């Protein structure tokens, strides 16, 4: 098994064409704000479909193992439209219209499987099918069919193994589906891109413990996703029902069990009872799943009314406006594969108080204040300290933050491109 942390030499691109699966990106395009995986998929589409890309690439959609190619110009227009919507200020509570999102695809030209194969004939090497999410990986017969039809090699990005290692934080059916996806990757994929060393170690341990030490394992390449600062187009808007002088904190990310919003809501309930002028908490992120208790507190708690405000339809510009004046971003996750909200906050110059878990240590290094995600009193003390205008802890973190450098997409794709070249140059295997 090979781990690659950074590029060591210039990449010499082969002629192996990339078949980039954008099925999930199409499905997600009408969201008012992107998830972490959405952002990664968008970055891959922008990289491989760019006009000046050195490698031939085709955007494809797969349905039950059948591939349909989207013309490059159509795919570029679709991706540009998705980026523009996600980076702007979304209209709260309103998704964009169906035709506004999908018109380029509906009116564009598509190639069925045999036409796509004809398009690939000039390339010397077999094509490489690239899937950035875990989309449909649990259906291994689709991968078999693509291999049989196109003679393709396979590369995927693995974001985490949380449904397997921590099934209590996901929907009941997710563990089995994720287990099947890991088996598909182990049996059919030539290389895996992981978003952190933490994820790579967990995948290696899973394969060895589940399938035995002699099991064939795809090569593993560590490539931290690129992180961009949120745009900061102006001062934060005045918050409803609060004087401008009231300090506030932000929690950023989908409302789901592993994000541990419940700790913060319990903390703010305590602050409401013990502080004369408690800070506010802005909950930015879409509602996910298995979060009934959190939603009940957000909607029905009298103690939190006026202190905790849910904002789940903001685009990047709206988030940037709010982050600029925040005392800190709070990330109390119980487990993560990478930790995009943490990295985005640091990239935007905002202090972070986060859980002391391996993925966060890998990304944040020595900058954030790390706390036990179950220690309510430690979080209380940190929030109270950061609330003050003369907070020593906050000032110290801002000094550390000056030396932190965000992961960059160009470094990520240098690793990805070298992985693709290695796959193209290596002998094919029979699953």
Helices and strands as residue ranges (DSSP letters): E 18-21, H 23-28, H 36-48, E 57-63, E 66-70, H 72-87, H 98-106, E 110-111, H 113-120, E 128-131, H 140-150, E 153-158, H 162-165, G 167-169, H 174-188, E 191-194, H 197-211, E 219-222, E 248-252, G 257-259, H 261-274, E 280-284, H 292-300, E 308-311, H 316-323, E 329-331, H 340-347, E 352-355, H 358-364, E 369-371, H 376-387, H 392-401, H 409-425
